[in-house]
Amino acid sequence: MQYQHLFKEIARLAGLHFTHDIRIEYSDERRKGLLIMVDAGIFLGGSQVNKLDYKPWPEMAKGQALSLRAKECLHPVDKSITDMLGDYFPSDREIVIYKKVCETTAELLGVGYGALEYVVALHEITHAVTHLGEESFPGSGIIWDFFPEADLWDKELFAQIYPLFHFQQRDEQEALDVFQKLSMNQHAIYNSWQVYQYFPLVEINTLLSLTRLKRFCVWVDLDSSVPTPSPDP
């Protein structure tokens, strides 16, 4: 399939080893049974997308379009507002792209369908790679074991930041423009990449590694200012 080579590309960026076979399917149904009748405007936060409001990528790179909405960041995300364009099903090892919603969204945003589908596919591919990709060496078994229950903010950060680096490294300007235009009209959970966009890739990979181990970490607060009792004479 046309996107299969991208699994290895994202794995290379993330410093992971990926050998799994992930199906990519197309559907007009969401979450295996619910017919999509939703208007793409609802997915885009109910905003009226205006081509004149779009800031091109160079302005974004200067930090002039930072749009993280602090109030939204403080509240849990309703899963029902995510995965409207595509979905990664960890238990089935399957990616589904919701073609009708992608078509409507592309028209609403004023972008080409092919470029939008590419951005959506790479986002879902990154979910699969960050979930199942092995660290250290092939066969290590070190994966994101608790991915299905992991924090949505964590999962969406990596599913956005690695495609961004991929587009930038290959100077894929159309994909960069669609990526920006789409994310600027989505919920804040899809925009946390803006905080990390200038971090070196090695630091992003370290963050991914620590996030995948988060469940097993024990944090100890060591305050050297607290005096240590002297031993008895």
C-alpha positions as CSV (number, residue, x, y, z in Angstrom):
1,M,0.0,0.0,0.0
2,Q,1.1,3.6,-0.6
3,Y,1.8,4.4,3.0
4,Q,3.5,1.2,4.2
5,H,7.0,2.6,3.8
6,L,6.2,5.4,6.3
7,F,6.2,3.1,9.2
8,K,9.9,2.6,8.8
9,E,10.4,6.3,8.2
10,I,8.7,7.3,11.5
11,A,10.5,4.5,13.4
12,R,13.8,5.9,12.1
13,L,12.9,9.4,13.4
14,A,11.8,8.0,16.8
15,G,14.8,5.7,17.2
16,L,12.6,2.6,17.3
17,H,12.6,-0.8,15.6
18,F,9.3,-1.5,13.9
19,T,8.5,-4.8,12.1
20,H,4.8,-5.2,12.5
21,D,2.2,-5.5,9.8
22,I,-0.5,-2.8,10.3
23,R,-3.5,-2.8,8.0
24,I,-4.7,0.5,6.6
25,E,-8.3,0.6,5.6
26,Y,-10.9,3.2,4.5
27,S,-14.4,3.5,5.9
28,D,-17.4,5.7,6.2
29,E,-18.1,4.3,9.6
30,R,-16.5,5.5,12.8
31,R,-15.4,3.1,15.6
32,K,-16.7,0.1,13.8
33,G,-20.4,0.6,13.7
34,L,-21.4,4.3,14.1
35,L,-22.3,5.8,10.7
36,I,-20.6,9.2,10.4
37,M,-23.2,11.9,9.8
38,V,-21.3,14.6,11.6
39,D,-20.5,17.9,9.8
40,A,-16.8,18.5,9.7
41,G,-17.4,21.9,11.2
42,I,-18.2,20.2,14.5
43,F,-14.9,18.3,14.3
44,L,-13.2,21.7,13.8
45,G,-14.5,23.0,17.0
46,G,-17.5,24.7,15.4
47,S,-15.2,27.5,14.1
48,Q,-15.9,29.1,10.7
49,V,-12.7,28.4,8.8
50,N,-11.8,31.3,6.6
51,K,-9.0,31.0,4.1
52,L,-8.0,34.6,4.9
53,D,-7.4,33.8,8.5
54,Y,-4.7,31.2,7.7
55,K,-1.2,32.2,8.6
56,P,1.4,30.6,6.3
57,W,4.1,28.4,7.8
58,P,6.9,31.0,7.9
59,E,4.9,33.1,10.3
60,M,4.1,30.0,12.4
61,A,7.9,29.3,12.5
62,K,8.4,32.7,14.1
63,G,6.1,31.8,16.9
64,Q,3.4,34.3,15.8
65,A,0.6,31.8,15.7
66,L,0.9,30.0,19.0
67,S,-2.6,28.8,19.7
68,L,-2.5,26.6,22.7
69,R,-5.6,27.4,24.7
70,A,-4.7,27.2,28.4
71,K,-8.2,26.6,29.7
72,E,-8.6,23.5,27.4
73,C,-5.2,22.2,28.6
74,L,-6.4,22.1,32.2
75,H,-9.4,19.7,31.5
76,P,-9.6,16.1,30.5
77,V,-10.3,15.5,26.8
78,D,-13.6,13.9,25.8
79,K,-12.5,11.0,23.5
80,S,-15.5,11.6,21.3
81,I,-14.0,14.7,19.9
82,T,-10.8,12.9,18.8
83,D,-10.1,10.5,15.9
84,M,-12.7,12.0,13.6
85,L,-10.5,11.8,10.5
86,G,-8.8,8.5,11.2
87,D,-8.2,6.0,14.0
88,Y,-5.6,3.5,15.2
89,F,-7.0,0.4,16.8
90,P,-4.2,-1.1,19.0
91,S,-5.9,-4.4,19.7
92,D,-6.6,-5.0,16.0
93,R,-3.4,-3.5,14.7
94,E,-5.4,-1.6,12.2
95,I,-5.6,2.0,10.9
96,V,-8.9,3.3,9.5
97,I,-9.1,6.5,7.5
98,Y,-12.6,8.0,7.4
99,K,-12.8,9.1,3.9
100,K,-16.1,11.0,3.8
101,V,-15.1,13.2,6.8
102,C,-11.7,13.8,5.3
103,E,-13.3,14.9,2.0
104,T,-15.6,17.3,3.8
105,T,-12.8,18.6,6.0
106,A,-10.5,19.2,3.0
107,E,-13.2,21.1,1.3
108,L,-13.9,23.2,4.4
109,L,-10.3,24.0,4.9
110,G,-9.7,24.7,1.2
111,V,-6.9,22.1,0.8
112,G,-6.4,19.1,-1.5
113,Y,-7.9,15.8,-0.4
114,G,-4.7,13.9,-1.2
115,A,-2.5,16.1,1.0
116,L,-5.0,15.9,3.9
117,E,-5.2,12.1,3.7
118,Y,-1.4,11.9,3.7
119,V,-1.3,14.0,6.9
120,V,-4.0,11.9,8.6
121,A,-2.4,8.6,7.6
122,L,1.0,9.7,8.9
123,H,-0.6,10.8,12.2
124,E,-2.2,7.3,12.7
125,I,1.0,5.5,11.5
126,T,2.9,7.4,14.2
127,H,0.4,6.1,16.8
128,A,1.2,2.6,15.7
129,V,4.9,3.1,15.7
130,T,5.1,4.8,19.1
131,H,3.0,2.0,20.5
132,L,4.7,-1.1,19.1
133,G,8.1,0.1,18.1
134,E,10.9,-1.5,20.2
135,E,13.6,0.4,21.9
136,S,17.3,-0.4,22.1
137,F,17.4,-3.3,19.7
138,P,15.1,-5.5,17.6
139,G,13.5,-8.2,19.8
140,S,14.0,-6.2,23.0
141,G,10.2,-6.3,23.7
142,I,10.4,-2.7,25.1
143,I,7.2,-1.1,23.7
144,W,4.6,1.3,25.0
145,D,2.9,-1.5,27.0
146,F,0.0,0.6,28.4
147,F,-0.6,2.6,25.2
148,P,-4.4,2.0,25.1
149,E,-4.8,3.5,28.6
150,A,-2.1,6.2,28.2
151,D,-2.9,9.8,28.6
152,L,-4.4,11.3,25.4
153,W,-2.2,14.4,25.6
154,D,0.9,12.2,25.5
155,K,-0.3,10.1,22.6
156,E,-1.4,13.0,20.5
157,L,1.8,15.0,21.1
158,F,4.0,12.3,19.6
159,A,1.5,11.6,16.8
160,Q,1.8,15.2,15.8
161,I,5.5,16.1,16.4
162,Y,7.0,13.2,14.4
163,P,5.0,13.8,11.2
164,L,6.0,17.5,11.6
165,F,9.7,16.6,11.6
166,H,9.1,14.2,8.7
167,F,7.5,16.9,6.6
168,Q,10.3,19.4,7.5
169,Q,13.2,17.0,6.8
170,R,11.7,16.3,3.3
171,D,10.7,19.9,2.7
172,E,7.2,18.8,1.9
173,Q,5.7,22.2,1.9
174,E,2.1,21.3,0.9
175,A,1.9,18.7,3.7
176,L,3.4,21.3,6.2
177,D,0.7,23.8,5.2
178,V,-2.1,21.3,5.5
179,F,-0.7,20.1,8.9
180,Q,-0.6,23.6,10.2
181,K,-4.0,24.6,8.8
182,L,-5.7,21.5,10.2
183,S,-4.1,21.6,13.6
184,M,-4.9,25.4,14.0
185,N,-8.6,24.5,13.7
186,Q,-8.6,21.5,16.0
187,H,-8.8,21.1,19.7
188,A,-5.8,22.2,21.8
189,I,-4.8,18.5,22.3
190,Y,-3.6,18.5,18.6
191,N,-1.5,21.6,19.2
192,S,0.9,20.7,22.0
193,W,3.5,20.1,19.3
194,Q,4.0,23.9,19.2
195,V,5.7,23.7,22.6
196,Y,8.3,21.2,21.3
197,Q,8.7,22.1,17.6
198,Y,12.2,23.5,18.1
199,F,13.5,20.8,20.4
200,P,16.3,18.6,19.0
201,L,15.0,15.3,17.8
202,V,17.2,13.5,20.3
203,E,15.3,15.2,23.1
204,I,11.9,14.3,21.7
205,N,13.1,10.7,21.5
206,T,14.2,10.8,25.1
207,L,10.8,12.3,26.1
208,L,9.1,9.5,24.2
209,S,11.2,6.9,26.0
210,L,10.4,8.3,29.4
211,T,6.7,8.7,28.6
212,R,6.5,5.0,27.5
213,L,8.0,4.1,30.9
214,K,5.9,6.5,32.9
215,R,3.8,3.9,34.6
216,F,6.8,2.3,36.1
217,C,8.7,5.4,37.3
218,V,8.9,6.4,40.9
219,W,9.6,10.1,41.5
220,V,11.6,11.0,44.6
221,D,11.8,14.6,45.7
222,L,15.3,15.2,47.0
223,D,15.6,18.6,48.7
224,S,19.2,19.2,49.8
225,S,18.1,22.2,51.8
226,V,16.5,20.0,54.4
227,P,19.1,19.4,57.2
228,T,20.1,15.8,57.8
229,P,20.0,14.8,61.5
230,S,23.5,14.2,62.9
231,P,24.2,10.8,64.2
232,D,24.2,10.4,68.0
233,P,27.7,11.0,69.6
